[in-house]
Structures are given as C-alpha cells and as structure tokens.
Amino acid sequence: MTTTWDHSLYHVFGTERTRPAADLLARVPFGRWERIVDLGCGGGNSTELLCSRFPKADILGVDSSEHMLAAMDGLKLNARWEQADFDTWSPESPPNLIFSNAAFQWSGDPVKLVTRLFALLAPGGGLAFQVPQNFDQPSHTQVRAAVEGGPWSEKLKSARQYDPGFAKGGDYARALMPLGAALDIWSTEYLHILSGADPVFRWMSGTGLRPFVQALEGEERAHFEAAARTRLAAAYPPERDGRTLFPFRRLFVIATRP
C-alpha cells in the first residue's frame, strides 16, 4: 500500500522538522550549485531554505505525494516541482547538488539509493542528506508493540516498519568511499520540548504511524490509534510543567564528487 501524506499534519511540528534541514544546509560547502534538486521535498520547508541560500540556482523539488506538491503553490518559491519516486527518479541533466531532508528512510534500500544518486551528480557535485536514527527508541518500538499486540497484527504485516538495525553512518561511508567521495558524516540528537496533549503521538501521526493507520478503517483504526497513543504516552510522560521531552537522533551525510 502506498503511503499518502497530509501537509497540515506534517507541519504541526514544522519548526522542529525544519531545524535538521537548516543544520545540514549550513554544512554544505560554498560552490557553484547551479542545478539543485530537493529530493523528497515533502512540504517544501527544505526547498524554501535552498531558495533562500541559492537565489540564482535552478531548483527542482521532487516528491511522490501529489497532495504535498499541491500545497507548494502557496509558498511562492522560485522553484520547479516534479512528482516522482526518488527510488527510481533520474535527472534530465546532472545536478550540482542533490539535497534531501528526512526522506531516504522511506527507501527500500537507502544505501543503494544514495550510491546511485552520487553517480548522477555533475563533476564536483554534492549529495547532502539527513535521515532519522531513532528506530530503536520508544517512539518506534512502542508503535511496533501496538502493531504486534492487537487483532490487526496480520493486516499490518505488510505495512512499512523500521528495523533498529537501519543503515548507520559507517554503512554509507563504506558504500561511498570506493566511489571517491569526500565525506562529512555526523550525528546529532535533538531534544525537542513539546507542548500539548499526546505530543509524541501527534508527531508520529504525521510520519511513522501513517502506513499503519492507512491500512485500517473505522473502529479498528480508532482502536489501533488508541493503543499507540497509550503506549507512547507511557513512554514519554510529561514533565511537571506539562511539557514533554522527546529525544530524536539524526544522521547527516555530505558526499562530494571529485
């Protein structure tokens, strides 16, 4: 089943989701980035950053979600848009920079994907991407427990889940070093301080919960959401002031071609 995305739901935590894109972009070296692709551009938050830093570049935002791309019109950005799956997408001409914020974790084989994308770059070009690295944390283990602990478990077997052994920095380095890539790889753990009721459930509702929720309907969907909400609330209890601490680890990779 293809996951569909909700622009408004994703942007409930727009500031927190944009921060890693800004941190990644800050480490992209200055150069002649004339043709830039924002691959898996989602709600356009990363595309907006790219347009601001490279106002004269030809910038293309690519995403598989028609709903997300339709929301771009309101941003009035100096960018073009293309609907495509990044696992199979290829450019018309070699880009100078391929940028991606929190998208490649949805690939069936992200290491193979970045290896293919690196080969598509123009000489001297760069591939800069960020992916979550928190799949061993309660935000995901408790969702998996909710999936496996209910009458819907068989129905959700084919829905996308993440293994805690998801690709690490060393996996990307071993794939890209033989290609001559100059690499800058690092990890950052953000500590998000979230407000409101069930904030981690609301965060996950815009991302990791969607493949499961969309596979269910009616009361079954409501019961699954309630089970996930209960588990996540127990794993991330509010502090005395009512706010919730949500640690989130991310991996950053910048690979530059000779």
N, C-alpha and C positions, 0 to 999 in steps of 0.2 A: 504493500500500500504506500502511495506517495504521500509524504507529509506536506500539509499545507500550512501556511504561516499567517499570523494575524499581526499586521503592522502596529495597531494600537496596543495590543497585549505585549508585544515585544518591547515597546518603548515605555512601558510603565517604569522600568529602571534604565531609561535611556542614558543618563549621566554615567552610571556605573558601567554600562556596556560600552560606552564610547571611550572611557579612560584608557583601556588597553590599546585601542587603535591609535590614540594620540601618543602613547608611550612608544609604540612600535614605530610610528612615523618619525618621532623625534630622533631615532637612531638610524634612520635611512640616510646614508651619506649624500651630501650635495653632489649633483651631477647633471648631465643633460638628459633629464627624464622627459622626453618629448612625447612619447606614447605610453600612457599609463592605463592599466586595467585593474579595476577593483573587482576581484573575483569572489562571488558570493556576497554581493554588496548589501543584501538584506534591506534594511530600512533606510539606507543611504547615509547613516551617520559617519561612516568612514569615508565615503565619497565626498562628503562636504568638507572633511578635513583635507583631503587630497586637492580639491579645487582651491581651497584657501592657500595651501602651501605652493601649489604649482599652477598659478592662474593662466599661464600661457600654454599649458600642455593639452594635448588631445586625450581626454579622459573618458574611458568606457566603463560603465558599471554593468556587470553581468550577474544575473541571478535566475534561479529556476522558478521562482514564485511570481506568477502574474500579479497576484494581489500586492506583493511588496513593490514591484516595479510600478504599478499603477499609482502608488502613493508618492512616487518621486516627483510627479508633476508639480506638487505644491512646494517643493524645495527650491525651484527656480535656479538650479545649478547649471553651470557651464559644462555639461557632460552629456554623453550619449548613453543609451540603455539598450541592453540586449538580453532576451530571455534564453537561457541555455543552462545545461547541467555542466558544472565545472569538471566533472569526471571525464567528459567527452569533448568539451569545448576546445577549439583551436582558433588562434587569431588570424585575421586576414594578412597581417604583416607582423614581424617580430616586435613585441613590446620592449620598451626600455625598462619598465618596472611593472611587475605583477604584485599586487598588494592584496592581502586577504586577512580579514579580522573575524576570528571565531566562526569559521565556515568549514574548513577542511576536515574537522572531526566527523562530519556527516558523510565523508567519502568511505567507500568500502575498503579502500587501501590507501590511506593518506600518504604513506612513504612513496609508494609507486606514483601517486598523483604528483607530488612535488618534484620527483625526479623527471617526470615527463614535462612538467611546466618549465623547469630550469632549462631544458634543452630547447624550448621555444623562444627563449629570450634573445634579443639582439646582443651582439658582442659588447661586453662591458655592462650588460643589463643586470638588474637585480630582482630577486624574488624575496618578498618580505611577508611573513605570515605569523599569525598568533593562533594557538589552539588551547582550549581548556585542558588542564591536567588534574582535575579533581574527581575523576571517575571512581576513585577508591574512597571517596568521602561520603558522609551520611546523605548528602543531597542526592546521590545516585544509588548508594547501597540500600537506602530505605525505600526508594522508588522500586528497585528490583525486588525487595522483600514484599512490597504491596502487590506487585505483578504476580509473584510466585505464590502468594498466600491467599489468593481468592479464587472463586469459581470461574473467573475469567482467564486463568493462567494458560489454558490450552489455546484460547483465542488470541492471546497476546504473544505466543511463542514467536511468531514471525515479525513482530514489531521490533524496531531497532532498539538494541540495548548496547551498553558500553561495558567492555571488559576492563577491570582495573589495570590490566597489562597493556593498555593502549600505548601506541608509539611514544617513545621518550626522545629527548634531545639527541642521545647517542645513536638512535636508530636513523634519524635524519642525517646526522653527521656522516655515518658510515655509508649512506646512500649517495651523498652529495660530494664528499671529498674525492672519490675517484674521478669525478667529472671536472675537477679543477676548481671547484667552488672555494671562494674566500668566505669564511663563515663567521657570523656573530650570533651566538646562541646563548640564551639566558632564560631563567625562570623568575617569576615574581608572584608572591602570594599577597593578594589584596584582602584587606579586612573590611568588608562592607558593613556599614552600620545602618540597618534597615528599620523603617518605621511601619506601623500599622499591623493589622491582624494577619497572621499566617504569611509573613513576607517571603519566606523561602518557598513555600508552596506557590505563591503568586509568581515568584521568579521562575521556578521550574515550569509553570504553566505556559510560559512564553517560549520554552525551549525543550528540555529533555522529557517533559511529560506528554508533549503533543502527539508523538507516534502512538502512544498507548490510548490516550483519550479519544483520538480519532478512529481507533479500531473498535470502539464500543459505542452503544447508543442508549438513550433513555435512562431507566433506573440503574442499569448495570454500569453505565458511565458515571452516574452520580455516586454510586456506592464505591466504585474504584477511586474516584477523586476524594471521597471522604476518608478512605483508608490511607491514601497517600498523604493527605493533609494531616491526619492524626499522627502518622509516623514522623513526618518532617517537623511538626510542632514539638514532639517529644525530643527529637534530636537537636533542635535549635530553640531552646526555651528563651523567652525574653529576659532581659536584664531587669533590675529593679526599677529602672526608669521607663520600662515598657518597650525599649528598642531591642533589636535582635542582632547579634554578631554573626556574620556569615563569611567565614574564610573561603577564599577562592583562588586556587593556584592556576597559573597560566604559563605556557611555554612560548617563547619568541624565537624566531629564526630569520636571519637575513643572510641570503646566499647570493654572492656576486659572481658573474661570469668574467673570465679573463677578457 
